[in-house]
Amino acid sequence: MQERRDFLKQAVAAGAFAGFARADESLPRNEWPILLFEKPVQALSYDEIGEQLASMGAQGIEATIRKGGHILPENAAKEVPGMIRSLEKSGLRSIIAASDVTKADKRTEEFLNVLKDNGITRYRLGFYRYEKGVNPFDQVQGLRDRLQALAELNEKLGMQGVYQLHSGHDGVGYVGSLVWDIAWMLKDIDPDHLGLAYDLRHTRNDTGHSWKQAADVAHRHIRAIYIKDAKWEGERSDKRVNCALDTGFVNQSIFNYVRKDLQPMPISLHMEWGRQQIYPKDTAHEAWAMIRKDMKVLIKWRNAGS
């Protein structure tokens, strides 16, 4: 384990994990970095998060730098450098920043510059939602223009944005839940400036047996893969319940299909089958046990395709 940590620290110093905004020639083709979306354990210190994840064989985190996150956006300039230093002790990086960014403006540019100055060149956008009573096609066109402006800002700054595909449920109309809409919005945008964080649970949930067609539509835009699992329960099999990875409708075959022919990119584990979305410090050991279980499965999937 110590040899692995020493290697990772050297890799960090050499910039091997610095961004993945494009197919990084310094990155071995079989190296797909695994990170943890830190939300369940964001109440803990980055020292502890780094130590735990290094012991599991992860390469970094998807940091919550947003409203309600580990770091608030207005505190990013002050706190992100400390996060980076803490993670580097364990040979890890913050490879993706989960943000609230949804448009290109002065505040967004300032925020992205903070990330870039600290070696984080990839961020996840906030979500778009359809307005009720407004023609969805008209909204798609307006959002397409907004994404284009963000892509141009990303190109200017040397950043890459990724938009996470999220389920439309409980009356919440998330843009991208059926894939075709966000793919159409991105069709003329270079995915190395703005692409998709392809979420296997959400797309499998919303596209059902058409998940292969959805993956084909999204394929050229995918620049990160998000992993979690769920299953259908209830008298009518209409209640979705989060579950441990590889015990529901997300399996290695789906992962392999989506990953096929893509360049190396981050794989972010989202552990959502616990009792709480964010665990307090005194019960975080419960979250780590579940994360470790999912991480073991994910590393096996990743390595099987290397």
Buried (B, 14 or more C-beta within 10 A) or exposed (E): EEEEBEEBBEBBEEEBBBBBBBEBEEBEEEBBBBBBBBBBBBBBBBBBBBBBBBBBBBBBBBBBBBEEBBBBBEEBBEBBBBBBEBBBBBBBBBBBBBBBBBBBEEEBEEBBBBBBEBBBBBBBBBBBEBEEEEEEEEBBEEBBEBBBBBBBBBBEBEBBBBBBBBBBEEEEBBBBBBBBBBBBBBEEBBBBBBBBBBBBBBBBBBBEEBBEEBBBBBBBBBBBBBBBBBBEEEEEEEEBEBBBBBBBBBBBEBBEBBBEEBBBBBBBBBBBBBEEEBBEEEEBEBBBEBBBBBBEBBBEBBEEEE
